[in-house]
Amino acid sequence: MRKSDVTCPKCGAGYRRLEVESMPAASGEFRCLVCHRVLERFDGSRGVALRLTVQPAKYRDAGDRRRSN
């Protein structure tokens, strides 16, 4: 298993990426959960999982303002 960190170049969201070579998976793509930019395309040759670990401050602050109104 390989672990790495990925940062969205558009909004700055941070992700932890896990890759398992012994686990085949479906092909497809992963989009940033914050801004929806495509971060990675998968060919299905190995299992990949991404988890949001750092949400950009400008998106966090906007959410806080919506809740306080």
C-alpha positions as CSV (number, residue, x, y, z in Angstrom):
1,M,0.0,0.0,0.0
2,R,1.2,3.5,-0.9
3,K,0.2,6.6,1.0
4,S,0.6,10.1,-0.3
5,D,-1.0,13.6,-0.1
6,V,-2.7,15.3,-2.9
7,T,-3.7,19.0,-3.1
8,C,-6.3,20.4,-5.5
9,P,-4.5,23.0,-7.7
10,K,-7.8,25.0,-8.0
11,C,-9.1,25.4,-4.5
12,G,-6.3,24.1,-2.3
13,A,-8.2,21.2,-0.7
14,G,-6.0,18.5,0.7
15,Y,-6.5,14.8,0.4
16,R,-4.9,11.6,1.7
17,R,-4.4,9.2,-1.2
18,L,-4.2,5.4,-0.6
19,E,-3.2,3.0,-3.4
20,V,-3.4,-0.8,-3.2
21,E,-1.7,-2.6,-6.2
22,S,-3.2,-6.0,-5.3
23,M,-6.8,-4.7,-5.4
24,P,-8.2,-4.1,-8.8
25,A,-11.0,-1.6,-9.1
26,A,-13.3,0.1,-11.5
27,S,-12.0,2.7,-13.9
28,G,-13.2,6.3,-13.6
29,E,-12.2,9.6,-12.1
30,F,-12.1,11.5,-8.8
31,R,-13.3,15.0,-8.5
32,C,-12.5,17.5,-5.8
33,L,-15.3,17.5,-3.2
34,V,-15.0,21.2,-2.8
35,C,-14.7,22.7,-6.3
36,H,-15.4,19.6,-8.5
37,R,-12.2,19.8,-10.5
38,V,-10.9,16.4,-11.8
39,L,-7.9,15.4,-9.7
40,E,-7.2,11.9,-11.0
41,R,-8.4,9.4,-13.6
42,F,-8.3,5.7,-12.9
43,D,-7.7,2.9,-15.3
44,G,-8.8,0.2,-12.9
45,S,-5.5,-1.5,-12.6
46,R,-5.3,-0.8,-8.8
47,G,-7.5,0.3,-6.0
48,V,-7.2,4.0,-5.1
49,A,-9.0,5.9,-2.3
50,L,-8.9,9.6,-1.6
51,R,-10.2,11.2,1.6
52,L,-10.6,15.0,2.2
53,T,-8.3,16.0,5.1
54,V,-8.0,19.8,4.6
55,Q,-10.8,22.0,3.5
56,P,-9.7,25.4,2.1
57,A,-10.3,28.3,4.5
58,K,-12.4,30.4,2.0
59,Y,-14.9,27.5,1.7
60,R,-14.9,26.9,5.5
61,D,-15.5,30.6,6.2
62,A,-18.3,30.8,3.7
63,G,-20.1,27.9,5.4
64,D,-19.7,29.5,8.8
65,R,-21.4,32.7,7.5
66,R,-24.3,30.8,6.1
67,R,-24.9,29.0,9.4
68,S,-24.9,32.2,11.5
69,N,-27.5,34.0,9.4
